[in-house]
C-alpha cells in the first residue's frame, strides 16, 4: 500500500502544486481582509468553491500526515503558558 501511495507522476505533482498555490492565495486573501484563521478558512473556502465548480482537488493520501503535523504545530503555537 505504501508503494502505491508513493507513485507520483509529474501530472500529480503539478496538480498538487497548483492546489497548494491556489489555497495559499486564498489564505493570503483572507489574511489581508483580517479574517480569523485566514490560512485554514482560505484553504477550505478554495476547496469548497473548486469542488462546486467540478474541479478535482483531492490530494494524495501520503500528504495527510504531513498536513496533520503542520496543523497540529500551528494550533499548538497558538497556546501560551500564561
C-alpha positions in Angstrom: 0.0 0.0 0.0 2.8 2.4 0.8 4.4 1.9 -2.6 1.1 2.7 -4.3 0.9 5.9 -2.2 4.4 7.0 -3.3 3.8 6.6 -7.0 3.7 10.1 -8.2 3.5 11.2 -11.8 4.6 14.6 -13.0 0.9 15.4 -13.5 0.1 14.5 -9.9 2.9 16.7 -8.6 1.9 19.6 -10.8 -1.8 19.3 -9.8 -0.8 19.2 -6.1 1.4 22.3 -6.6 -1.5 24.1 -8.3 -3.9 23.2 -5.5 -1.4 24.3 -2.8 -0.7 27.6 -4.7 -4.4 28.4 -5.0 -5.2 27.5 -1.4 -2.2 29.7 -0.4 -3.6 32.6 -2.4 -7.0 32.1 -0.8 -5.3 32.1 2.6 -3.4 35.3 1.8 -6.6 37.0 0.6 -8.4 36.1 3.9 -5.4 37.3 5.8 -5.4 40.6 4.0 -9.0 41.2 4.9 -8.4 40.3 8.5 -10.5 37.2 8.7 -9.9 34.9 11.7 -7.8 31.8 11.0 -7.2 33.0 7.5 -5.0 30.2 6.3 -7.3 27.5 7.4 -10.5 29.2 6.2 -9.0 30.3 3.0 -7.9 26.8 2.0 -11.3 25.4 3.0 -13.1 28.2 1.0 -10.9 27.4 -2.0 -11.6 23.7 -1.8 -15.4 24.3 -1.5 -15.5 26.7 -4.4 -13.3 24.5 -6.6 -15.4 21.4 -5.8 -18.6 23.1 -6.6 -17.1 24.2 -9.9 -16.4 20.5 -10.6 -12.6 20.6 -10.2 -10.8 17.7 -8.6 -9.0 19.0 -5.5 -8.2 15.6 -3.9 -4.6 15.2 -2.8 -2.6 12.0 -2.5 -3.1 10.1 0.8 0.6 10.5 1.7 0.1 14.2 2.2 -2.4 13.7 5.0 0.1 13.0 7.8 2.2 16.0 6.7 -0.9 18.2 6.8 -1.8 16.9 10.3 1.7 17.7 11.6 1.5 21.2 10.2 -1.9 21.9 11.6 -1.1 20.5 15.0 2.1 22.6 15.1 0.2 25.8 14.2 -2.6 25.1 16.7 0.0 24.3 19.4 1.9 27.5 18.8 -1.3 29.5 19.5 -1.3 28.4 23.2 0.9 30.2 25.7 1.8 29.3 29.3 0.0 32.4 30.6 
